[in-house]
Amino acid sequence: MTGANERYDLIVVGAGINGSGIARDAALRGLRPLLLDKGDIGGGTTSWSTRLIHGGLRYLEHAEVGLVRESLRERERLLRIASHLVEPLPLLLPIYAGDRRGPVLIRAGMIAYDALSFDKSLPHHRMLGRDETLQRVPGLNPLGLRGAALYFDGQITYPERLAVENAIDARDNGAEVRLYTEVEELLVAGGKVVGVSGRDLLADEPFEARAPLVVNVAGAWVDAVLRGVGTPTPLMGGTKGSHLVVGPFPGAPPTALYLEAKRDGRPFFVIPWNGQYLIGTTDERYGGDLDLIVASDDEIDYLLAETNRVVPTARLARPDVLWTYAGVRPLPHQPAGATGAITRRHVIHDHAGHGGPAGLVSIVGGKLTTYRELAEQTVDAAGRLLARALPRSTTGNEPLPGASGDGTFPVTGALELRSTDHLRRVYGSAAGAVVARAVSPGLPRPFDPVSGAIGAEIPYAFEREGARTLADALLRRTMVGLGPEVGIGADLAAAEVARQTLGWSEERAEREIRAYREFVSRYRPRSLGDALSPDSAADHVTMAVLKPR
């Protein structure tokens, strides 16, 4: 049985941004963690966000001042320790007659936001009049426009990379990372959790590991991990959020818009992102399959209609949607009340203090922005539970691998300019290691004509960054799968590179391509056929799998 004889200080279940951050913090403080996930690093909730590193301006409406302050402090840290991935983002918040949030309330919120981020490096807000607002975003609907607030937060184009770099740095500092390993049972002896058992899903082998502490940070799947340990009520009660991705459109804003939906007053965003526009998000209760979440027709129509209302020249329709994505926020269980009022604050739930077994902690809630603080607090708690005197956390100052150095790397004459830009945006200072892998004649050349991603990134993803499938490489390493074609076409070239450099058989290459296209069909991508229904999305695999586009 794989892993049965290994001993760890703690087992972290879930390799999303929170779990990867916990593993890194623990490893850097001298513990030996085992990081497990039934899928890939950052393959769940981490990849479903609006891709913002923000203080949570709207949380002020719910008087969560402490959470806003924590978020703003962590935003500043991430601008330093992940400078290759996180960058300042100006946001324009238009104010219309009849909005629930008028100019006085917006200005008060902006003043409080600035006050709570007193140690920030970003500019303070500005209130704009109607004419200046239209000069900045000429496509805005002028009817009823009263002005706008201009303020700054942070954008992370690829949060998946943030999780990967945390996990890889954890591994490089002594952690073990095991992916596609599903925890099926918590092992309990004498009223204490002593380990986990389950299965390596790709190798189809049983798995068992033991440690004096298990940290359940499986996000929306927290309650699934807890099956059998007698938790009386669910811990998680997440809400579904969906996003649309469209190309540039008439009247498209040059800067991000933070808007109020007319239908329900909910805030939503229209954001320039990755050469496309990201529109979202929705917020509704969800009780369906956590492993297959698809944007519904109603959500798509809602986001299109609200965008067209604010930018009338857009005239966006379903054929304009390049792809969508949807996920469930890992929020605390709250069966009634407004979804927007459910706290985004995280809770470190020690089961022993709530009538459950010792040796088990579950993480409920949490935000992408505050993952590092959550990780530090969790490892502090682990030290107390393990009776270990741990050194102070250094993750607030220790740069992630891609942010160390000045971001420069050797550029060969074989690299195209777009490839150089892509490598810098995805890998930061680690791009030099990718270029160094380009030892064969074809590896410096792009395998994806859209992003400029080069062939060397495929073996690097598997050999250095822990990818185990083609989907891992395209969606969470090279980031090619987040382009307008969701990697369709590039997947053929990537599989061929893997065949030449990693020894894949032709049969494996075909199998990986089919599996990749089946997975991305949940995004309802235009490149796999127009207007896929959400009911058929899971089963849709193109018949032209091995034919170049």
Secondary structure, DSSP 8 states (H G I E B T S, - for coil): -BTTT-B-SEEEE--SHHHHHHHHHHHHTT--EEEE-SS-TT-SGGGGS--EE---GGGGGGT-HHHHHHHHHHHHHHHHHTTTTEEEEEEEEEEETT-SS-HHHHHHHHHHHHHHTTT-SS---EEE-HHHHHHH-TTS--TTEEEEEEEEEEEES-HHHHHHHHHHHHHHTT-EEE-SEEEEEEEEETTEEEEEEEEETTTTEEEEEE-S-EEE--GGGHHHHTTTS--SS-SB--EEEEEEEE---TT--SSEEEEE-TTT--EEEEEEETTEEEEE---EE--S-TT-----HHHHHHHHHHHHHHSTTT---GGGEEEEEEEE---B---SS-GGGS----EEEEGGGGTS-BSEEEEE---STTHHHHHHHHHHHHHHHTT-------TTTS--GGGSS-S-----TTS-HHHHHHHHHHHGGGHHHHHHT--STTTTSBS-TTT--BTTHHHHHHHTS---SHHHHHHHTS-GGGSTTTTTTHHHHHHHHHHHHS---HHHHHHHHHHHHHHHGGG--GGG-TT--HHHHTT---S-TTS--
